[in-house]
Amino acid sequence: MPNPTVILSRCSDYSRTSIAEAIERQFELLGGLEKFVTPGDTVLLKPNLIAPRSRRHATQTDPAVILETARLLKDFGARPFVGDSPAWGNVFTCVKALRLEEPLKKLSVPVKQLDKPKWSRIGAKNIRVGISSVALDADVIINLPKFKSHQQLTATFAVKNMFGCVSGKRKVLWHFTKGKNTKDFCELLIEIFKFLNPAFTIIDGVVAMDGPGPIKGRARPLGYLLSGTDPIACETICAKLIGINPQDVPIIKTARQMGFGCSDPSKIEIIGDNFPKSICTDFQLPKLVPLRFSLLHVCKSIGKQILLLAKAATKKLHSDKT
């Protein structure tokens, strides 16, 4: 098997020109967009839309990355849509917080909640998981995660983002049922990723999040977009960029134990821009907290989500009437 390739693109800001050129070049360096997408394909763009916070917080995938990927696909003749099942609020409130509603509307790119779960058997253990049929119905998935620290998993770069295709509060329940053992939970995340099989991953690390991520951390400039088809190779290079031993990241360590992807930096080919001589040495890792949610946490989380969705529905109903 050939060594996996990770594309590294220096990007100091989110200007339309910089992001558009970087994303187009990333596809070109791996054989062109036509290698992954056919004109007419329905393409799910799966960003990290975890909570309705603005771009300055670096909580969500930056709108420029979402928009320019969508624009490239539209120009190619594909039919992209943006979808997620956020932990807080819904996909529409998250998109609104990023001020993406109008730009996507002008491009005729729909926004969809990843709901309507279909029970799917995944992995060697044949685990039954409720995966959004909206995601499953897409011809192609392009993964657009955010480069972030994570209080339960040290850092997340590529794999965990696809957990957002598990509909609604079922994600919280999986934290409860699988969270007692980190390896078990990471295996679940990896099996979900393998099952959905995104064609391509583009990691938004232009402005990353460090500290107590994935929501309350610090926005800090990092200056890179990374991409590739091997998510573990991408995760490994992300870890190296901020001076983390890749095997200290639970998802990467578990993937190595499962024989999934490549976590050996010496076997990963980096193309595009060169790996920096001076890596980021001040990336703040979080103080880790238990991965498993308590039953009380699960109940509170579900209750809060019901209230948020009810408020959003009431607001929309009022808006429609006026």
Buried (B, 14 or more C-beta within 10 A) or exposed (E): EEEBBBBBBBBEEBEEEBBBBBBBBBBEBBEEBEEBBEEEBEBBBBBBBBBBBEBEBBBBBBBBBBBBBBBBBBEBEBBBBBBBBBBBBBBBBBBBBBEBEEBBEEBEBEBBBBBBBBEBEBBEEEBEBBBBBBBBEBBBBBBBBBBBBBBBBBBBBBBBBBBBBBBBBBBBBBBBBBBEEBEBBBBBBBBBBBBBEBBBBBBBBBBBBBBBBBBBBBBBEBBBBBBBBBBBBBBBBBBBBBEBEBEEBBBBBBBBEBEBBBBBBEEBEBBBBEBEEEEBEEBBBBEEEEBBBEEEBBEEBBEEBEEBBEEBEEEEEEEEEE
